[in-house]
Amino acid sequence: MIDDGIGISMDILKDIETKKNSEKVGIGIRNVHQRVQMYFGKEYGVEIKSELDVGTTVNIWLPKSIQKGDLNEE
């Protein structure tokens, strides 16, 4: 997702990145990040890049493909 808003300051962005595995960041970011890593591994998850007065980009990294049985199927 990309927006062309005011962006996020480096201090706040670092705070979000360091806390996305804890309960001290918004539940949405944490929930998506932890679920992606739980299913696909630590190399995947949510990445946030931002520049003040330029905008913010949020990437959700997923594997290109998965094999049958890779997910915890119920």
Secondary structure, 3 states (H helix, E strand, C coil): CEECCCCCCHHHHHHHHHHCCCCCCCHHHHHHHHHHHHHHCCCCEEEEEEECCCEEEEEEECCCCCCCCCCCCC
